[in-house]
Amino acid sequence: HPAFDVHAVRRDFPILQERINGKQLVWLDNAATTHKPRQVIERIAYFYEHENSNIHRAAHELAARATDAYEHAREVARRFINAPDVHEIIFVRGTTEAINLIAKAWGGQHVQEGDEIIVSNLEHHANIVPWQQLAQAKGAKLRVIPVDDQGQVLLDEYRKLINDRTKVVSVAHVSNVLGTVVPVKEIVDIAKCHGITTVIDGAQSIAHTPVDVQDIGADFFVFSGHKIFGPTGIGVLWGKRDVLENMPPWQGGGNMIADVTFEKTVFQPLPNTFEAGTGNIADAVGLGAALEYVERLGIHNISHYEHALVDYGMAQLAAIAGVRLIGTVPGKASVLSFVLDGYSTDEVGQILNAEGIAVRTGHHCAQPILRRFGVETAVRPSLAFYNTFDEIDQLVQIIQRLAGQRRH
Ligand code: PMP
């Protein structure tokens, strides 16, 4: 039994009342993006109606309001991930931009020819391609931690990959394809023993499991606002203060400078060093409202409820002949990927859409891990706290029916 009333919570999300092909929407595509509660939608509208201004550099009242709203959101983000210092919270466009920033700014400075970068087999392309680009530019090498048949990273294999050329380890906290909760704390501890810098991609963990960056102990933790009931186009890069302070700026321009002459620029201190130009002010404020919304529900309550939903869904799907689940690590979070014998994943997606059920089909921007399991695409229902057991039943009934009519 959830500590919150799922039917009451659903009323906060106007889009969940939407009808699709005559049926009430069943949104099972939360790993791609989540819906926004009224509290977020109204907060953004309030910003544009009462606070809209550029920030930090005007004497007038609206600049003060906009700055206060933006900096309040930064403080909420700090609290949400238990970062020690609000100056360590950098607003970026999302997870992708955050990892690119780290690879370019930190990697550009620290990774040299012959050095090694470790990622895992289950990474999203956003945590592969920027490192691959860095490795190519520098003549460095990308090493990959393998996963077992359930979809967990192999820590012993990880230990074997580490050597004195290893500079950085960058791994997902939760896999967007398998739902695996990766033992990031252990991975970070092992890296730290060797003086290796660590990056955690929190895109899929932030809305589903408690996150405490001091407990994890990594140098960087990044996430996207839109995966946690906030707007698109805004996300957070958290880094340890000393790491960020020793990192060169990524982009140059307004807001990030203290003094400019044609000879030399003096940069602003954190966080402005990494926030060149006019940022996504309104959506940062919206993200703050989303994080406060989740705080009120309680991430532990959410996690508890979702685990019950995932376990229920996994058991139901596993019982259907012809369904192969992809990613079966116990305690997995929020994702139920599968393939169904006799049907392409596109066909399954279209049949579900006809019934108002939204799932993602395709390669989910993580081709290497699907190929590890011998498939190119999968059907991926993915959950949030506003999903119900009844919605899982609706999904399962259709898959059962398709399996029963299976062509060979
Ligand atoms: N990493 C993971 C694990 C993800 O699931 C995603 C989004 N699917 C990303 C990175 C990229 O996030 P964004 O597109 O918001 O930058």
Residues whose N, C-alpha, C, O or C-beta is under 5 A from the ligand:
A	BS01	PMP	A31 G94 T95 T96 E97 H124 A126 A172 V174 N176 D201 A203 Q204 S224
